[in-house]
Amino acid sequence: MTSLPFATYDVFTDTPYTGNPLAIVEEAGALTTSQMQTIAREFNLSETIFVRPPDDPAHTASVRIFFPTSEIPFAGHPTIGCAIHLATQQHGDGDFETLITLEEQAGLVPVRVVRQDGIVRAQFTAPQGPVPLGGDTSAELIGPALGLSPNQIGYGDRHVPRVWKAGPDFLFVPLAGPHGLAAAKPTQPHWAELARNTNESVFLYTPAGERTFRTRMFAPDHGIPEDPATGSASAILAAQLLLGGDLDPDGETEFSLIQGVEMGRRSEIGLTVACDGGKIAAIRIAGTAVPVMSGQIAPPNV
């Protein structure tokens, strides 16, 4: 098999060398699952996305997304980065507005991409709504796993830890302030116990101003010690915000989520949640992305 073109982007930022790095491998229709997983492990970024011909010619592409350790059905920063890359290829350097439709394992994801004044921004609607999962979400289990005291877990009466799934699944841990967020880190052997009893991916959030949250995400068991920006978890956060009383029950509420600060890779994710009758009707994630490098990669013999 001949070499395949690839590009890397920094996503949820308009500044290179910040945000969340993403590898995009094109012309990947002939790759096996084993080959894609091997390439994702070689890039060793939080996620690598593989672009293949669409099953429906009315769509832009079929894609598959991989952690360094496993495949996932949906993720936010690969969706944003890949859509911006494909739209830029189609429309060149001028201003444009277009729709990129990606076939993902979690479902069909339409992405609106706009370039204006040199900045390319994309927004998609999450293909699945959050559903609750079980597991031990006690502060006594979570606190030591993050190197925090149990009394640092949760704030107010309604922001408490819960596990949610919408494609990928996460344990959502609210923290009362930025000091706990900055101090948090996976701490063994308590982390292994948390992963075994609750979830292997943990998303932390704390208020940081009007309609703004600071966030972090740890998933070391998936090869991601910390993620600079997690679009899928940011979308699922809508469920926590609904239960926390932060959403307009019959309208749209917009938030800014700042992640990656502690890693020196600041990212900003736009979250819009539409509700109808006190229930979530739609969740939209928005962000920018910038190209960093491109080249060719030879498929592995696996």
N, C-alpha and C positions, 0 to 999 in steps of 0.2 A: 504494500500500500504506500502511495506517495505521501509526502509530508503534508500536514494540514495547517492552514493559517490560524493564528491565534492573536488575540489582543488582550491587554490588561487595562482595566479602568479603575480609578478610585471613585467610589460611589457614595452618595449622600454628602457630597462636597463639591465646590467649584474650584478647589485648590489642590493641585497635584501633591502627592505624598502625605495627604491627610485622608480622612474618610475610611471606607472599607474597601480594600483591594479585591478585585474580581478578575478571574481568568475566563475568557470567552474563546472556545474552540469551535471553529466553523467547519462546514463540509463534513460533519461527523456522522452522517447517516450510516456508514458501513462499520463503524466502531462497535465492538461488543461491549457488554456491561463491564466485563473484566478490564478491557482496555481503557474505558472511561474512568473506572475507579483508579487504575494505575496512574493515569495522567493527572487526575485530581490529587493523588498522593504526591506526585512529583512537583506540582505547583505549590502544594502545601499551604494554600490560602484557605480561608474559612469556607469558601465555596467556589466551585468551577462549574460553568454552564456549557453544555454542548448543544450546538445548533444543527438541526436536521431538517430535511424537507417536511413540510406539513402533511398531515393525513388528509386534510381538507384544503384544496388549492386556494380557497377563499381566505385562508389564514396566512400569516407571515411565515411562521416556522413552528416546528415541534422542538421542544427543548427538554433536556434532562439535566438535573442539578445534583451535584455530589459534594458532600463533605470530604475531607481527606480519608475518612474511614467508612462512609456509607452513602447511599443515595437517599435523597429526600424528595417528597412530592411537590414542594413549593417553597420558595424563599423570596424575600423582598428585594434584597440588594442585587441578586442576579437578574431578577425581572426588570428592575429599573435600569441597570447597567446594560443588559443585553438589548433592551428596547431602544435605548439611546444610541447604542452602537449601530444597530440595524437601520434606524431612522436616518442617522447621519450618512451611512453608506448610500441610502436611497436618494437623499436630498442635497448632499454636498454642504458647502460652507455658509450658504445664505440662511436667512430667517425662513422658518417653515412651521406648519402645524400638521400632524399626521397621526394616524392610528396604527399601532403595531399590535397584532393579535398573536399571542403565544399559546400553543397547546402545551400545557403542563400536566403532570400526573394528577394534580389536585383538581384540574379543570381548566377551562378556557379562560385566559387572562387578557382582556383588551387593555392596552396601555396608550394613553394619550401623550404624545411627545411634542414639545414646542421649543423651538430655538428663537430667542429674541435677544438682540444686543449681545450676541456671542455666548449667551448662557443657554444650555440645553437642559430642560426640566421635563420630567416624566411623572405621570400619575396613573395608578391602576386601582381598580376595585378588587378587594380580596375575593378570591373564588369561593371561599367557604366561610361560614360564620362560626364563632367560637362555641365549643361545647365543653361542659365541665368534665373533669376526670377525677378519680379518687386518689388516695395516697395520704400519708401522714403529713399534715401541714402545720404541725405544732411548732411554736417558737422554740420550744426546748430542743427539738431536732434540728431546725433550720439554723438557729443562732450559732451553735458551735461549728456547724459545717461551713459557715461563712466567716469564722473568726470573730463573731459578734456576740454580745450578750442577748439573751432572749428578750429583754425589755427594749431593745432597739428595733425589734421586728413589729411592723404594723404602725398605723397612726389613725387617730380618730376612732370612731365606732365601726366604720364600714370598710376601711382599707385593711384587709387581713390577707394572709397568704392563701392562694388557691392555685389549682392546676387546671389549665385550659388547653384545648387542642383545636386547631383549624389547619389541617395538613400536618405540620410539625406540632409538638406539644412542649409546654414550658411550665415550670413552677414560677409563679409571679410572687415576688416578695416586696411589699411596700416598706419603705424606711422613712422615719420621721424627719431626717435631715441629711445634709450633705456630708457630715462627718462620718456617719455610718457607711454611706455609699463609698467614700474614699477609702475607708479602712477594710472593706469587705474583700475577702479572698478565699478560694477553696482551701479548706484546712482538713488534712487527714488525721486520724482515720474517720472523722465525723462525716466528711464529704462522701465517702464510699457508702456509709450507712444511709445518708440522705438519698443518694442516687438509687440505692437498692429499694428503699421504702417509698420514695416519692417520685423523683424525676431526675434525669441526667443533665437537663439544661435548665438553668436558673436565670431569670430576668428580674433585675432589681430596679426599682423606680422610687423617686422622691420628688416632691414639689420643688420648683425652682423659679417661682414667679407666676404671674397670671397666665393660665393655660400653657404652662411650660413645665416639663419634667426633665430631670437628669436621670439617665439610665445606664445600666451595665448589664452584660450577659456573659455567663460562664458556661462552657460545655466541654470540659477537658476530656471527658470520656469519648467525645466525638472528634478529638484532635483539635479542639478550639479552646486553648487556655482562657482566652477572652476575645470577644468579638467587638470590633469598633462600631458596628451599626447592624441592627437586627430588624429588618423590615417586617418579617413575618411575626415576630413577637410584638413589635410595635402595633401591628394591626390587631392582634389578639388582645392587647392591653385594653381595647375598647370595652371588653366585658368587665374588666376590673373597674373602669371608670363609670360604667353604667351602675354597677352595684354601689360604687362609692358616691353616687349622687352628683357626678361632675358633668353630666351630659344634659342638653336640652331634650326633654322627653318628646317634643314634637318639632324638631328642627335639626339643624346642623351645628356641630361644635368643632372648632379647629384647635389643634394643639401643635406645639413644637417640642420635639423630643431630642435632647442633646446627649449623645453617647460618644464613647471613645476618648474622653478628655484625659482620663487616668493613664491611657496608653500613649498619649501624645498624637492621637489621630482623631481629632474632633470631627464629629459627624452631626448633621442635622436632618431629621426626618420630619416631614409634614404628615400629621394624622388628622383626617376629617371623619367624623362619625355622624351619620344621619340616623335619626330615630323617628319612629312613628308609633304613637300610643304607648310610649315608654319602652318600646322594644327596638333593638338595633335593626335598621333597614339596610344600611350599606356602610362599608368601611373602606376608606380610600387612603392610600399611601403615596406620598409625593417626595421627589428629591432630584438632585442634580448628579452629574457624573462627568469626569474628565478622563481622556485617554492618557496612558502613561507609556506603554511600549507595545510593540507588535513584532511578529516573527513567524517562523515555521516550526512545527513540532512533528517528529516522526512517531507514528503509532508504535506502541510496545508490542513485542512478540509474546503475548500472554493469552 
